[in-house]
């Protein structure tokens, strides 16, 4: 399972291009939107209080406990924090894609989904790709 932990607009892709200067604007195909602030912190990210591990793990996509979970963001910082917490909560098969979106978007051979330049439209089943905000039950 691939978790895109960026902001929704980064995941969707912006017609004006990536806000952090990536070559393309969108997301890795099959990646699930899972905003790190909303899913890891109380009050939708407006608090510095972390959620309990049970709540964090429950917010993951269904089946996450039995599959490899790879988090990515723009450059690996937000996803690195996410990886650290998922691992601390017992998800031993979690990983961080340290090159993240900058690395993926710079390789034009790799596919890209989104509304921004260099990507092809939106996911066919957008509802399945968008997870978070009580959309999970990862355990």
C-alpha positions in Angstrom: 0.0 0.0 0.0 1.4 3.4 -1.0 0.4 6.3 1.3 0.7 9.8 -0.1 0.9 11.9 3.1 0.9 15.3 1.5 -1.8 17.9 1.4 -4.9 17.2 -0.8 -3.9 19.8 -3.4 -0.5 18.2 -3.8 -2.0 14.8 -4.2 -4.6 16.0 -6.8 -2.1 18.0 -8.7 -2.2 21.7 -9.5 -2.7 23.0 -13.1 -0.1 25.7 -12.2 2.5 23.0 -11.3 3.9 21.5 -8.2 4.2 24.0 -5.3 7.6 22.7 -4.3 9.1 22.7 -7.8 8.7 19.0 -8.8 8.9 18.2 -12.5 5.2 17.1 -12.5 2.2 17.7 -10.3 0.0 14.8 -9.1 0.6 11.5 -7.4 1.9 7.9 -7.8 -0.8 5.8 -9.4 -2.5 3.6 -6.8 -1.3 5.8 -4.0 -3.8 6.4 -1.2 -4.3 9.9 0.0 -3.6 9.9 3.8 -2.8 13.3 5.1 -0.2 13.0 7.8 -1.4 15.9 9.9 -5.0 14.8 10.0 -4.3 11.2 10.6 -1.4 11.5 13.2 -2.5 14.5 15.3 -5.6 15.4 17.3 -7.9 18.1 16.0 -7.0 17.5 12.4 -3.4 18.6 12.7 -4.1 21.9 14.5 -2.8 20.4 17.7 0.6 19.1 18.6 -1.0 16.2 20.5 -0.5 12.8 18.7 -3.4 10.5 18.3 -3.3 7.1 20.1 -1.7 4.3 18.1 -5.0 2.4 17.8 -6.6 5.4 16.1 -3.7 5.9 13.8 -3.6 2.2 12.7 -7.4 2.2 12.3 -7.2 5.1 9.9 -5.0 3.1 7.5 -6.5 1.5 4.4 -8.1 -1.8 4.9 -5.5 -4.6 4.9 -2.6 -2.4 5.8 -1.6 -4.7 8.7 -0.9 -7.5 6.3 0.9 -5.6 3.5 4.0 -3.4 3.1 3.1 0.2 3.7 5.3 2.8 1.9 4.8 6.5 2.8 5.9 9.3 0.6 5.6 13.1 0.5 7.5 15.7 -1.5 11.0 15.1 -0.2 10.8 12.4 2.5 10.4 14.5 5.6 6.7 14.3 6.3 6.7 10.6 5.2 9.8 10.0 7.4 7.9 11.2 10.4 4.9 9.1 9.3 7.1 6.0 8.9 8.6 6.6 12.4 5.2 6.7 14.0 3.7 3.8 12.1 6.7 1.7 13.1 6.5 2.9 16.7 2.8 1.9 16.7 3.7 -1.7 15.6 3.5 -1.6 11.9 6.9 -3.2 11.3 6.5 -3.5 7.6 6.2 0.2 7.0 8.8 2.0 5.0 9.7 5.6 3.8 10.3 6.4 0.2 13.0 8.9 1.0 13.3 10.4 -2.5 9.5 10.8 -2.5 7.6 12.8 -5.1 10.7 14.8 -6.2 12.4 11.5 -7.2 9.3 10.0 -8.8 8.2 13.1 -10.7 11.6 13.6 -12.1 11.6 10.3 -13.9 9.3 10.7 -16.9 9.3 7.0 -17.5 7.3 6.5 -14.3 3.5 7.1 -14.5 1.8 10.0 -12.8 -1.8 10.6 -12.0 -3.3 14.0 -11.3 -4.6 17.2 -12.7 -1.2 18.9 -13.0 1.3 19.2 -15.8 2.9 16.0 -16.9 0.2 13.7 -15.3 -2.7 11.9 -16.8 -6.1 12.8 -15.3 -7.4 11.4 -12.0 -7.6 7.9 -10.7 -10.4 5.8 -12.3 -11.8 4.9 -8.9 -11.0 8.0 -6.9 -13.1 6.9 -3.9 -10.8 3.8 -3.4 -7.6 6.0 -3.7 -8.8 8.6 -1.1 -8.3 7.3 2.4 -8.2 9.1 5.6 -10.6 10.9 7.9 -12.3 7.7 9.2 -11.9 6.0 5.8 -9.6 3.3 6.9 -10.0 0.6 9.5 -6.5 -0.7 8.7 -6.8 -3.4 11.4 
